Amino acid sequence: MPVKPPADPGSGKAGAKPCPICGKPATEASRPFCSERCRDVDLNRWLSNSYAIPGRKDEDEDAD
């Protein structure tokens, strides 16, 4: 039985991964989202601090 080679992430269609907001297939124009609406929802979540990248608190911040 032949083994398929791994897919190149850059060569696939835009619809290969679902939209991270609603799960619908992504479109080429709004990739990785399905629409401008989902793209705007994601931007709003970043701007309103709904998303956060975890990090450790630096002890030097409190030294002042």
C-alpha positions as CSV (number, residue, x, y, z in Angstrom):
1,M,0.0,0.0,0.0
2,P,1.6,3.3,-1.1
3,V,2.1,6.0,1.5
4,K,1.0,9.6,0.6
5,P,3.6,12.3,1.1
6,P,2.7,15.0,3.6
7,A,0.8,17.9,2.1
8,D,2.7,21.1,1.6
9,P,0.9,23.8,3.7
10,G,1.5,26.5,1.2
11,S,0.2,24.6,-1.8
12,G,-3.3,23.7,-0.5
13,K,-6.5,25.4,-1.3
14,A,-7.8,28.2,0.9
15,G,-10.7,26.1,2.0
16,A,-8.4,23.4,3.5
17,K,-8.7,24.7,7.0
18,P,-11.9,25.9,8.6
19,C,-12.5,29.5,9.7
20,P,-11.2,29.9,13.3
21,I,-14.2,32.0,14.2
22,C,-17.2,30.0,12.9
23,G,-15.8,26.8,11.4
24,K,-17.0,27.4,7.8
25,P,-14.5,26.8,4.9
26,A,-12.1,29.7,4.4
27,T,-12.1,31.8,1.3
28,E,-9.1,32.9,-0.7
29,A,-10.0,36.6,-0.3
30,S,-10.3,36.5,3.5
31,R,-7.9,33.6,4.4
32,P,-7.7,32.1,7.0
33,F,-11.3,33.4,7.6
34,C,-14.5,32.7,5.7
35,S,-15.6,36.3,5.4
36,E,-14.7,39.9,6.2
37,R,-17.2,39.7,9.1
38,C,-15.2,36.9,10.8
39,R,-12.0,38.7,10.1
40,D,-13.4,41.8,11.8
41,V,-14.6,39.7,14.8
42,D,-11.1,38.3,15.2
43,L,-9.6,41.8,15.1
44,N,-12.1,43.1,17.6
45,R,-11.2,40.2,20.0
46,W,-7.5,41.2,19.8
47,L,-8.1,44.9,20.2
48,S,-10.4,44.3,23.2
49,N,-7.9,42.1,24.9
50,S,-10.1,39.0,24.7
51,Y,-7.1,37.2,23.4
52,A,-3.9,37.2,25.4
53,I,-0.5,35.6,24.9
54,P,0.6,34.1,28.2
55,G,3.9,35.2,29.6
56,R,5.7,35.3,32.9
57,K,5.9,38.5,34.9
58,D,9.3,40.1,34.8
59,E,10.6,41.0,38.3
60,D,12.3,44.1,37.0
61,E,8.9,45.7,36.2
62,D,8.2,46.2,39.9
63,A,11.7,47.5,40.8
64,D,10.9,51.1,40.0
